[in-house]
Amino acid sequence: MTRVLFLAESFHPVLGGGETHVRRLGSLLAARGDVATVVTRRGEAGWPAEEVVDGMRVVRVPPPGPGRTGKFLMIPAALRAVGREARRHDVLVVRGTRVLGLPGLLAGRAARLGVVMQPETNGELSGEAWTWGKVWAAGPRGRLARAATALRNRWLRDADAFVAMSRAIREEILAAGVPGERVRVLRHGVDTERFRPAFPAERADLRSRLGLPDGILAVYTGRLLRGKGLEALLEGFAGVARDVPDLRLVLVGSGGGQALSVEEELKGRAAEVDLAGRVVFTGRLERVEDALRAADLFVFPSIFEALGISLVEAAACGIPAVASRTGGIVDVIEDGRSGLLVRPADAAALGGALRALAVNAARRAGMGAEARRVAVSRFDERDGLDRYRALFREVTPQPASSSRPGRAPRAGGAPPPSPAARA
């Protein structure tokens, strides 16, 4: 039996790619008879402190409330929870290294758990996650942030394994000094039966049930946050809207209660005369696959993206995508075959790519079929589950062979030297 404890900054009912990944992985583990628990923040006071979601036990710790500060304030309570849960588990998976990486590693070691680090976005080990988009990035503050990140990395390298969801993140982990044999590329998978292409009659029925308009629907799913490129998307769409009157843009998701929300800004822009009536905001949908299966094409303009589970879900539904050429997105879209890639934050390029697919149904169909093939062959969650379970078994501590008290043996070899010795 595999007994896995996840430590994550946020989880259900927060809607996002990382949250969805942990929920699906935990539910699949539970379905196999394994133990899966997540320790996370209680973002709102009304959420239960403990519950079971899809067979996965959820333990939420204070403090509640929106904003980034809460992610740091949760650390003491989260570490106490990890200590209490340790006896029921063998492996700790730390989701995201910016806030919880070092505390999670120390808690895992103290509890004699195998420790797996899983960065949730680009730049976590290079320091770019702290400096990206900041005017001070090239100055002394930026250099200090990168130096502090490098110092922290010398400790994080002590983890038993690292999971990279994309080739770009793998290269970043290696550049931080982690030996290649401890880095696994395990891309987020999706349920390719739940996310599947719709027949024309199904598509029409889904549109009717969701209250979506007729015409050509370009759909985005995800959080409405700054950094997702949605401001540029609306500007690019405004240019296309004049030329392709049947095209509609559907934004599925919400930014409410989150520090980087641009939801109100987007709604204000969509109400202006050149976009009035052409942009639909659905809010959060539990069955996001319904919106995807009702769509003609997908759009994912994120400026900074580790992989994009929404993009994989859309590919599994057999719809082509227009997306930014950044991060792990290039692991999902084959430019010109299963979708079109454009420069991040380039409104004109986004508009041009939307136009190219909107006016050519045959091209959409061909690219959609290729997108489905890629999703099934590379991103089926059942294949990913087997690989995760193998990794968890590998890093599960074997007390009889451990060479240091209180220390889990390294996957595939002896324990490493201490961070101080490595320096």
N, C-alpha and C positions, 0 to 999 in steps of 0.2 A: 504493500500500500504506500502511495505517495502522500505525504502530509506537508502541505505548502501554506506558508503564511505570507501574504502580500502586504506591503506597506506603501500606501499611496496618498498623495496630497488630496485627491478628490475621487469620488466614486458615485455610483448611482444614488440619487436621481440626477446628478449632474450629467449632462449629455455632451460627450466628446469622444474622440477616437480612442484615447488612452483608457477612459472609463469603460467604453464598450469592449475593448480588448480584454481587460481584466475580468469583466463580468462574464464574457463568453468563455474564456479560458477556465475560470473557476467553475462555471456550470458544467463544462465538459469533463473536468477532473472529477467533480462530484458524481456525474453520471457513470463514470468508470469505477466508482466505489472509493475514490481517493478523498482526502480531507482538504478543503480549500477554505481559507479564512482571509478576510481583508481588514486591516486596521486603517482607518481613514478619518478625515475631519468631519465633524458634524456641522456642516455649513449653515444649516438653519435650525433654530431651536425646536421646531416642530418635527424634525426628523427623529425617528426612534434611535436610541442609543445602541440598540442591538436588534438585528432581525436576520432572517434568512431570505436571500434573493436568488432564485433559480438554483437552489441547493447549496449556495455558497453563504457561509456565515459572515455577517457584516458587523464590525465593532467600530462605532463612531466615537471620537473623542472631541472635547472642546478645544478651542472656543468656536461658537457659531458666529455668523456674520460674514458679509462679503469682503472682498479686498485681499490684497496679497499678504498683508501683515499676519492674517490668521494662519497662513501656512507655516510661518516661523513660530508663532505662539503655540501651535499644536505639538511642537517637538517634545516637551516634557511629558505630556499626557500620552503621546503616541509611544514613547519609549517605555513608559510604565506598562502600557497595554501589551507591547511586544514581550516584555518580561513575564507578564502573567500568562500569555498564550504560548510561550516557548515550549513548555513541557508537552503540549499537544501536537507539536510540529517538528519537522526535521530541517526544513529549508526556509529561508527568508528571502523573498524577492523584493528588492527596493525599486519601486517605480519612480524614476526621476531622481537625478543625483544633485540637482542644484540646492535644494533645501534639505532633503532627507538622506542624501547619500552618505555623508560622514556619520551623522547620528545613527543611521540604520546599520552601517557596518559595525560600529562599536557595540550597538545593542545585540546584533546577531552574534558577534564574537563572544560577548559576555554570556549569552544564552546557549553557546555551543551549537549554533545552527550553521548549516551551510549557507553561504551568502551569495546571491546572484544580483548583480547590478544591471538595471535596464534603463538607460537614458530614454526619455520620452520625447526629446526634440534635438535638433541639431545644435551644436555649439555648447553643450553642457560641459564637455571635457576640454574644449579649446578656450572657453571663457567668452565666446561670442554671444552666448545666450544672455550674458549680463550686459554686454556692450553694444549689441546690435541696435542700430537706429539712434544711438545716443550721440549728441554733439560733442561730448567729451571723450569719445572712444579713442581718438588718436593722441590724446594728451596724457598727462601724468596719472589721472584717475583711471584711464583705460589701461595703462601699463600696470598700475597697481592691481586692478581687477584680474588681469591675466596672470600676474605673478602669484596672486593668492589662489587662483584656480589651479595653477601648476603645483603649488605646495600641497593643496588638498588632494590632488591626483596621486601624489606619492603615497598617500594613505589609502585611497580608494583602490589602488592596484593590488591591495591585499585581499580583495574579494576573490572567491573561488571561481567565478565565471562572470562574463559580461555578455549580455544579449543585445545585438544590434538589429534594428528593424530594417535597415537599409545599408547599401554599400557605403554611402557617404558617412554614416555614423560608425561603421566598422573602421574606416580609415582614420576617423577622428580618435577612436579608442586606441588604435595601434600607435598613433602619433603621441598619445599620452603616456606611452611606455608599457602598455599591457601586452604581455606575450601573446602571439597569435593563437597558440593552442588553447587559450582561455577565452577566446572571443568566438561567439556563434552568431551567425546571421539567421535570425528566425523572424521572418516577416509576419506581420499581423494577418491572420486569416479570417475568412468569412464563411458563413453557411451558404454554400453555392446552391443549395436546394431552396432555402428561404429567399435568397437573392437570385432570381432567375428571370430570363426574358419573359415578357408578356405577349400573348397573342393579341391581334388587333381588337377583338371583342373585349378581352380583359382590360386592355388599356382604356377603352372607352368607358367601361364600367367603373374603373378606378377613378377616372377623372370626374365622373358624375358623383361618386360617393364622397370625394374629397372637395367637391365644389371648385374644381380647376377649370379654366376656360378651354375652349377649343383652340385649334391652331397648332403651331409648332412650339413645344415647351422646352425651354432650357432651364434645367433645375440645378440648384446648389443646395447641398445639405451640410449642416455643421453649425458651429457657434458663430454668431454675428459679432466678431471681435476685430479690433484693430490688428493688423498684421495678416489678416486673411485676404487682403487685396480687394475687398468688396467695394470700396470707394471707386477704385479704378474700373471695376467691373461695371458699375452703373454708368460711368462716363462712357465706356466703350459701347455698352448696350444702347445708350442714347443715340449714338451715331448709326447703329444698325437699325434701330426702331423706325427711323425715317424711311429706310430702303426696303425693309421686310415687314410689312404691316401685320402679317400673321404670327410673328414671333412674340412670345411672352417669356418673361423671366420669373421664375418661381424660387423664392428664398425660403428654405425649410430650416427652422432653428430659431434660436433666441440668443440675445446677449444680456438679458435682464439680470441684474444683481451681480454682474461681473465687472471688474475694474476697467477692462479694456473694451467694454461694450460700445458698438457704434450703431446699435439698432435704431435709436431715435434719429440719429444723423441720416441713416439710410432711408428711413421712412420720410423724412423731410425732403430729401432729394427726389425720391420716387413720386412725391406729390407735385413736383414742378411740371410745368406745362408740357415739356418735351417727353416726359415719362408717365404722365398721368394715365392710369388705367392699364399700364403695360407691365407693372411689377406687382407680383402677388407675394404677400408675407403670410405664411401658414402658421407661424409659431412652431413650437416643439411638437413633433409627432412621435408617438411610441412606435408605430409601424412605419418607419421611414422607407421601408422597401416598397410600400404602396405608391409613394410619390415618385420613386425612381422608376418603377415599372410603368408608371403613367407618362414618363418623359420621352422626349425624342433625342435629347442630348444632355450631357452633364457639363457643368462648368465649375472649375476649381482654381481660382486665381490666387491662391495663397502665396505670400511673399517669402515665407519662412516656414518650411514644413518638413517634418521628419519622414513621413510616408503618406499619410492621408487615408485612414480606413474608409472614409466616405468615397474616395476615388475607387478603392477596391470593390466596394459594394456596388457602385455604379457599373463598373466593368462586368461584374458577375451578372448584372441585369441586362447585359448585352447592349449598352448604349455607349456611344463614343464620347470622348471628353475633350474639352478645351481646358488646358491647365498651364501653370507656370513651370518653367524649366528650372527647378530648384530642388535641393534635398533628395528625399526618396521618391518623389513624384516620377523621376525618370526610371525608377525600377518598375513602375506600374504601366506607364504609357510608352508605347513604341511610336515615336513621332512619325506621322504620316501613314501609320498602319492601324493603330487602335485609337488614335486621337491626334490632337494637334498641341504642340508645346509652344509657348510664347515667353518672351522676357517678362520677369516679375514686374508688376505695377505698371505695365505698358498698356494704357487704355486703348490706344489705337490698334495695337496688335491683338488685343482681346476681341475688339470689335470686328477686326478683319477675319479672325478665325471663326467667330460665331457666324458671321455672314457666310463664310465658305461652306460650313456644314448645314446651315439653315436652308440654303437654297438648293441643296443636292441630296435628295432622299436616298438615292442609290449609294452614294458615298457613305452616308450615315449607316445604312444597313451593312455594308461591307466592313466598315470599321467596328461597328457594334459586334459583329460576329467574331472578329479577331480579339476584341476586348474580352468577350466571354471566354474564348479559348485560353487567353493569358491568365484570367482569374482562376479558372478551373485547374490549370496545370501548375500554377505557382502559389496560389493563395487559398487553397482549400483548407479550412481550419482543421479538418480531421487529420491531414498529413502533419500539420503543425503541432497538433496535440501530441502525437507520438514522439516527435522530436523534443518537445518540452519535457515530457515524462522521462525520456532517456537522460536529459540533462539533469533533471532534479534527482534522479537515482544516482547519477555520477557524483553529485556534490553532497549527497547525504552523508553526514559524518559517520565514520566507523570507529567507535571509541577504542577498540582493541588495537588498531593500527595507528592511532594518533600519536605523534611524537611530542606533542606539547599539551599539558593539561589545559582544558578549557578551550581547545583550539581545534576546529574542524580541519581534516586533512585536505590538501589541495586536490582538485579534480585532476586526475592523470599524473600525480606525482607527489613529492614531498612538500611540506609546508615551505613557503617562501621566506626569505630573510625579512626581518622587520623593516618598516619604512625608513627608520633611521639608518639601518645598515645599508639599505639601497641607495641612500643619498650619498 
